[in-house]
Amino acid sequence: MPNLDQTRRVLMTFYYSTLVPVGFVENSRQTRIALGELNTPLPIFDDEMNNLFQQHIQTDQQVQLISDSFLRHFILIKMNNHHTMKDGYFWIGPFVYGEVQSSDIEQAFRRRKENVHISKKILSYYKQIPCVEAQQTIYFSHILHALLESNWNTPIFDQTFDQSFGQSQQQLVFPTQTNETQEQLYKYTYRLERSFLEKLKEGDSEAAELVKDIRDVPEPTFGHQDTIRSYKNRLISSITLIARAAIDSGVNEEESLSTSYYYIHETEQKSHLEDLFQLELSIVHDYLSKIQNHNKEHTYLMKACLQKVIDNIHEPVSIESLASELSVRPHQLSSMFKKEVGIPLQQYIHQQKMKEIKKTLLNSEDSILDVANHYGYQSASHFSRLFKKYEGTTPSNYRKQSIDK
């Protein structure tokens, strides 16, 4: 019998694992559920998407990767005569394959012969659309299909995998749980998983021990009487979260994602629980190593950055110039600096210059403009504004007040 609750669970599990918008529409149009849906800035965006969906659901293909004229991409999955789902279709998206520039959007509208001003609202909308790699879309389909074939109608909690191991050829027994017990287990599991991800992001080796603790807690069932399939589905979702946590910690995005694709493939090749357990630990140790190595490089990079500021104290210093010398992206350097040093990089640059400038103002008779130029500031007025911002007075007043004392 069709189950609307199952539809919600599938959508929630997919969205919170991938952060890509996903939804379901029943053929009768009585039911429409969506997660992560973006507010479009113009009605034409909604019209384009709806017309595209209606056009493609008429075909015989069950799964389709489609694109619209506004550079957006979607995956459509038709549901007909499914044993637990209502007839209708799932959509995944929108997503884009690369950063969309203002010129790209303008060209898209020109192709449609639409005269539209590319406003900040439109640009903001495109920035919110998830940017993915083409290979990821294959795994989007795999994950959603695995969730669609799961039996969500069984009691939420089954036996632990250790208890269930060896019963793959037998009828599994699902213990009855009270609502209160289920809620307590949910909270406990959530706290463990949150603690695991926090320790992983920090590069704390204790994260590997928490994996074993999480494994021992009764988990939601993702596979009908198939412990192996259930654990594979669980592990695939975990890999997605681990890869995202590593990226948040500063690990190269391409490296983290390609590693996750490799481990998803490895997961599907396993046929025994003990192999999956071992693979899970290997995954955690691998990502821990990547994060720890990044943290070591991070500390070295910060030391190098601090030294560069001092070495170039008499030159115009910008975040862009420092990033270029250190072979990192400007926004990455800014983010890392603020996280480790505690203040914005641009603020640190000016503060270090002001320390030296105050000494020069007191120990020389150079003009304010000459002092400004000596420390890389080309405009006396701009320099004076910065000096007052950080020191609370103008350079001239600072010199005068110090002499008067």
C-alpha angles and dihedrals in degrees: 000000000000112000121203092189089060090054091054092049092050091050094046094048092048096045097046090048096049106018088221115131114257135176148166131223123193115224091238088056089229091115130045121164125177137173126196091010113169124224106242118222095217133036089230090071092057092043091052093050095046093047091048092051093048091049095051101041087064091068126088095242113110096201123034135175106209136178132202131212092260094068093258124133131204140180118221122199117187120214117204126162092348113169095236107013130079117245111268138083141281121220128199117199164318097243134151132215097224142003109298114225127207089250090055091054092047090051091050091054092046090054088056090045090239117149101213129153110233098233129188087256091060092046090049090052092054091048089058094054109100114251112218140169119252091243090058091065089065090058091046088062092045093051094047092046091051090051092047091055093049120107103237092169094075116092109288096244126050129179119294115273091246090057092043095048111114093024096091090112093045135071107272117230117222113206118223114249127195118232089248092053092047091051092050091050091048091053093045093049091046092052091049093049092047091050090048093053092046092052091044091054089051092050090242111162089214086080088078090058092050089057089065091048092051091048090058094056117091107258135203111273114249099172132049109244089328113111093180094054091044093054092045091054091047092048093049090054090047092051090055092052093044092051091050091048090052091052090050088053091056102264111147108274096222092049093048094048095045089050090051091051090052093051093046087055091047090050092057091052095059121095103177131065095228089056090052091048091052092046091052091055091046090053093051093046091048094052091042088056091050092050093045092049090049091051090053090050088045093058091046090048092052092051089050091048093051090050092049090056091053093044091052097041091126094048133075101268123195134172088246094054092047092048090051092051091047094044096237134113116269095237091047092051092047093050094047093046094051091047095050104030097033100230133072114275094235090054091051091051093053093043092054091048092049091055091058094038092057090055091050093048090055098041102042140046094221116138119259089251092052091049090048092050091046089061097043101267111129098188122061092202093050090047092050092051092051092046091052091047093056102029102032096237140057122271091248093051092045091054093044095047092048092050092047090055 
